[in-house]
Amino acid sequence: MNGVFQALADPTRRRILELLKEGGMTAGDIAAQFDMSQPSVSHHLKLLKTAELVTAEREGQYIKYYLNLSVLEEALLGFYNLVRGAKV
């Protein structure tokens, strides 16, 4: 779960997840939304994929990235349970 929270800590990666809420996108489509190089976007996508927050599927010559809601929901539920049990 640490990888999930580390991935979510970066605002660029959170923005990528927001973009993927609308549906699958290629790395090029995602890069067009930012003022950064394609390799930088690929790095962010790799970290999101490692944390299993996104999945990747080959479609022809492109790879499309999709939001993996099940991992995000699990992380949020774990965080909620942690906060709920905390003494104030």
SULKAMO-V815390 format. One record per backbone hydrogen bond with DSSP energy under -1.0 kcal/mol. CO is the residue of the C=O (numbers start at 1). NH is the residue of the N-H. E is the energy in kcal/mol with one decimal. If there is no record, write none. Layout:
# SULKAMO-V815390
CO | NH | E
CO | NH | E
This chain:
# SULKAMO-V815390
1 | 5 | -1.9
2 | 6 | -2.6
3 | 7 | -2.2
4 | 8 | -2.3
10 | 14 | -2.0
11 | 15 | -2.1
12 | 16 | -2.2
13 | 17 | -2.1
14 | 18 | -2.0
15 | 19 | -2.3
16 | 20 | -2.2
19 | 22 | -1.2
20 | 23 | -1.1
25 | 65 | -3.3
26 | 30 | -2.2
27 | 31 | -2.9
28 | 32 | -1.8
30 | 33 | -1.7
31 | 34 | -1.8
37 | 41 | -1.9
38 | 42 | -2.6
39 | 43 | -2.0
40 | 44 | -2.0
41 | 45 | -2.6
42 | 46 | -2.3
43 | 47 | -2.0
44 | 48 | -2.2
45 | 49 | -2.5
46 | 50 | -2.6
47 | 51 | -1.9
48 | 53 | -2.5
48 | 54 | -1.0
49 | 52 | -1.2
53 | 68 | -3.1
55 | 66 | -2.6
57 | 64 | -3.1
59 | 62 | -1.7
62 | 59 | -3.3
64 | 57 | -2.5
65 | 25 | -1.8
66 | 55 | -2.4
68 | 72 | -1.4
69 | 73 | -3.1
70 | 74 | -2.0
71 | 75 | -2.3
72 | 76 | -2.5
73 | 77 | -2.5
74 | 78 | -2.3
75 | 79 | -2.4
76 | 80 | -2.6
77 | 81 | -2.6
78 | 82 | -1.9
79 | 83 | -2.6
80 | 84 | -2.9
81 | 85 | -1.6
83 | 86 | -1.1
